[in-house]
């Protein structure tokens, strides 16, 4: 998972940190936007990806599932 400072990250930084091509990044971001987990905004010449409350909730639950999995060796 790529950490987002203050709930946002530049699109290009996300692409490099996640080691994705622009095409794959666009597909994933578009899907997560359609599911209400992310939001994309232009600030000046930069495009930022914002984590919405639904996305934050998903990450919390995902981390709990991973912790459970590691605890019980599943």
C-alpha positions in Angstrom: 0.0 0.0 0.0 1.2 3.4 -0.8 1.0 5.9 2.0 -0.9 9.2 1.3 0.2 12.2 3.3 -2.8 14.2 4.5 -5.0 11.9 2.5 -3.7 12.9 -0.9 -0.9 12.1 -3.3 0.2 13.5 -6.7 -0.9 11.2 -9.5 2.7 10.8 -10.8 4.1 10.0 -7.3 1.4 7.3 -6.9 2.3 5.9 -10.3 6.0 5.6 -9.4 5.5 4.4 -5.8 3.1 1.7 -6.9 5.4 0.8 -9.8 2.5 1.1 -12.4 2.3 2.2 -15.9 0.2 5.3 -16.5 -2.4 3.1 -18.3 -2.7 0.7 -15.4 -2.8 3.5 -12.8 -5.6 5.2 -14.8 -7.6 2.0 -14.9 -7.3 1.4 -11.1 -7.9 5.0 -10.2 -11.0 5.2 -12.4 -12.4 2.0 -10.9 -11.8 3.2 -7.3 -13.4 6.6 -8.2 -16.4 4.8 -9.6 -16.7 2.9 -6.3 -16.5 6.1 -4.3 -13.1 5.3 -2.7 -11.0 7.9 -4.4 -11.4 11.4 -5.8 -9.2 13.1 -8.4 -8.7 16.9 -8.4 -6.5 19.3 -10.3 -4.6 21.8 -8.1 -2.8 24.2 -10.4 -0.8 22.1 -12.8 -0.9 19.0 -10.6 -3.4 16.2 -10.4 -3.9 14.8 -6.9 -5.6 11.6 -5.8 -7.6 11.9 -2.6 -8.7 9.1 -0.3 -12.4 9.5 0.5 -14.0 8.2 3.7 -15.2 5.0 2.0 -11.6 4.3 0.9 -10.3 5.0 4.4 -12.8 2.6 5.8 -11.8 0.0 3.3 -8.1 0.3 4.3 -8.9 0.0 8.0 -10.8 -3.2 7.4 -8.2 -4.5 5.0 -5.4 -4.0 7.6 -7.5 -5.8 10.2 -8.0 -8.7 7.8 -4.2 -8.9 7.1 -3.5 -8.8 10.8 -5.9 -11.6 11.5 -4.4 -13.6 8.6 -0.9 -13.2 9.9 -1.9 -13.9 13.5 -3.4 -17.3 12.6 -1.2 -18.2 9.7 -4.0 -18.4 7.2 
